[in-house]
Amino acid sequence: MGNRYSDNEALFAELHSLIDSWCDRRCLRPLGIVLPAYNAFNGMTDGWGDLLTALRALALVRDALLPDEQEIVMSLRRAAEDAVEAR
């Protein structure tokens, strides 16, 4: 797994933490982008591709993210890119 994640479990723990934070703050735009791919994730190549597309799309709502969340999203995106390339 790429960069700062030792495995898929670590990646999804960080993503879950982001989703929880967005829920607490009612950040609907990021949630609307990520939740469909997160909920439908199947561990297969298409699931990784959908997750990567969602993480890339978060750049469109960058202003809704806190600075540390932007960094986390970039790390998640790099790890998802690594996962897609490895499959």
Secondary structure, DSSP 8 states (H G I E B T S, - for coil): --TT-SSHHHHHHHHHHHHHHHHHHT-HHHHHHHHHHHHH--SSHHHHHHHHHHHHHGGGGGGGS-HHHHHHHHHHHHHHHHHHHH-
